[in-house]
Amino acid sequence: MTNPIVAASTPMPAEIASKRTVWRIVVTILGLAVMLATTLTTSASATSQVDRGRPLRSVPSWFRGQERTIWRTEWQVVAGAPMRQLARDPDVRLSQGTLRSWLAVSPQYAAQRLAHRIETGDAGAGWTGYQLEAAIDGCRNGILWSYYH
């Protein structure tokens, strides 16, 4: 004969399964809440750190000698000119629709694409290697500086 007190306190297999299901749901919801909080925190910090271009005196430290001069020169050439004016330059020949589609992605994307187009197109000075990298980066930073300031 079984003890009725022990029998009443021993969970049945169906009760164990339902408790496990509830526990899995709770853990899943908590996991999703943590992931959502992490995503929101990361995106909020990312939007506060938008690349707005470096000032002229803040040449990246990895450019030395001639590359620093190229970076500053390219920055000065494009700074103060709106993207629309740079795109209309006869040597760049970029349609306004293309520029608008680049700006729809982000100003940073548009500045990168426009700088690359300027430095590698007909208007480019024939830079190679690190010189081209410095020219594109200086141009991009000058464009962004003009766009945001």
N, C-alpha and C positions, 0 to 999 in steps of 0.2 A: 504494500500500500504506500502511496506517495504522500508526502507531507504537503497539505494544501498551501501553507505559507511559502514553502520553497517553490512550488509549482507556479504560484501567482507571480513571484518575483523573477523567474527565469523567462527571458524574452523569447518569443517565438521567432522562427526564421523570417517571417514576413515583416515583423517589427524591426529586426536587425537591418534588413534590406532598406526599409523606408528611412531609418535613421541615417544610414550611409548615404542615401540619395539626398536627404536634406543637408547633410554635412558637406557633400560635394558641391551642392548648389551654393551654400554659404561661402565656401572657399573660392569658388569660381567668381562670385560677385565681388568678394574682397579683392581678388587678384585683378579683376577688371577695373575696380575703383583705383587701385594703386597705379596701374598702367595709365589710366586717364589722368590722374593727378601728375604723374611724371611727364606725360606728353604736354599737358598745359603749362607746366613750369618751364619745360625746355623751350616750347614755342614762345612763351612770353619773354624769356631771356634772349632768345634769338632775334626777336623783333626789336628789342631795345639796342642791339648791337649791329645795326645795319651799316654796311660799308658805305660811307659817305665821301670817300676819297681822302687821300692824305694831303696835308698842306704842302706847299712848295719846299719848305725847309725840312720836311720829314721824309727824306729819301730813304728807302729801305736799306738796311745795313749790308745786305748781301751784294749791293751794287758798289763797285769800287772804280776809281779813276775815271776812264772815259765813259763807262756805263752810267755813272752818277751824273755826268755832264749831259749825256743823251737824255736821261730821265727828266732832269730839270728843264731842258730845252723843249722836249715834247709837252711837258706839263704847261709851260708858259705859252706855247703856240696855241693850244686848244682852250686854255682857261679863259673864261669870260664869254666864250661863244656858245650859244645854245646848240643842243644836238641837232635841231632842225637846220640850222645854218651850216653846221659841219657836214650834214648829209647832202645838202644842196651844192656843195663844192664840186666844180666840174671834174676834179680828179677823183672824187669819191663816188659820185653818181649813184646815190642811194635813193630809192623812191620813198615818198612820205608814208605810203602804205606799209612798206617793209619796216621802216623806223617805228611806226605805230604798233606793228605786231611785236617787235622786239620790246618796246616799252610796256606792252600788255603783260609780258612775262615779268619783268622787273627793270628798274633803271640800271641796276648793276649788270644785268644781262645785256641790255642795250648798249651800255658803255663799253663792255668787253668786246662785243661784236663790232661796234663802230670803230673802236681803237684798232682792232685787228684789220678791219677793212682799210682804214687810213694808212696804216703802216705797211701793209703788204700789197696795196693796190698801186695805181699809177702815181699817187702822191707820196708813196714811200721812198725812203732814201737809200734803199738797198741794204738795209741792215741784215746781219746774219748772226745766228747764235745768241750769245748773251746781249749783244747790242740790240737785236730785234726784241728780245724779252724786255729789256730796259725801256725801249721806245714804246712798246705796247703798254707796259705797266704805267709809265709816266703819262701817256696819252689818256689811258683809262682813268687814272686818278685825277687828272686835270678836268676831264669831262664830268666826273662825279662831283668834284669840288664845285664846279660851275652850276651843276644841276641842283645841289642842296644848299649852296650858300649865296 
